[in-house]
């Protein structure tokens, strides 16, 4: 079982920018950031329909 926190974001997304400082404190060791504008297929496979999306 994994304890990773995955954050799906887009560089142009204002809410993503607002939560980034808080999430970076929480995800220092176990966090993964996925840029949905680059990793479109990965986000689609996981079912991301809006950003920001945070998954465990």
C-alpha positions in Angstrom: 0.0 0.0 0.0 1.3 3.4 -1.0 1.2 6.6 1.1 1.9 8.9 -1.8 -0.1 12.1 -2.3 -0.6 12.9 -6.0 -1.4 16.5 -7.0 -2.7 17.0 -10.5 -2.4 20.6 -11.5 -2.1 23.0 -14.5 0.4 25.9 -14.6 -2.4 28.4 -15.5 -4.7 27.2 -12.7 -5.2 29.9 -10.0 -6.6 27.5 -7.4 -3.7 25.2 -8.0 -1.3 28.1 -7.3 -3.2 29.0 -4.1 -3.0 25.5 -2.6 0.6 24.8 -3.8 2.4 26.2 -0.7 0.2 24.2 1.7 0.5 21.0 -0.2 4.2 21.4 -0.6 4.5 21.4 3.2 2.5 18.2 3.4 4.1 16.4 0.5 7.7 17.1 1.1 8.7 13.4 1.3 5.8 11.5 -0.2 4.3 13.9 -2.8 4.1 13.6 -6.6 3.1 16.6 -8.8 1.6 15.9 -12.2 1.2 18.7 -14.7 -2.0 17.8 -16.5 -1.0 19.9 -19.6 2.0 17.6 -20.1 0.7 14.3 -18.7 -2.7 14.3 -20.3 -2.9 10.6 -20.8 -2.0 9.8 -17.2 -4.6 12.3 -15.8 -7.2 10.8 -18.1 -6.5 7.2 -17.0 -6.9 8.2 -13.4 -10.1 10.1 -14.1 -9.0 13.7 -13.4 -11.7 15.9 -14.8 -10.7 19.2 -13.1 -7.7 20.8 -11.5 -6.6 20.9 -8.8 -7.2 17.3 -8.0 -5.4 15.6 -5.0 -5.4 11.8 -4.6 -4.0 9.4 -2.1 
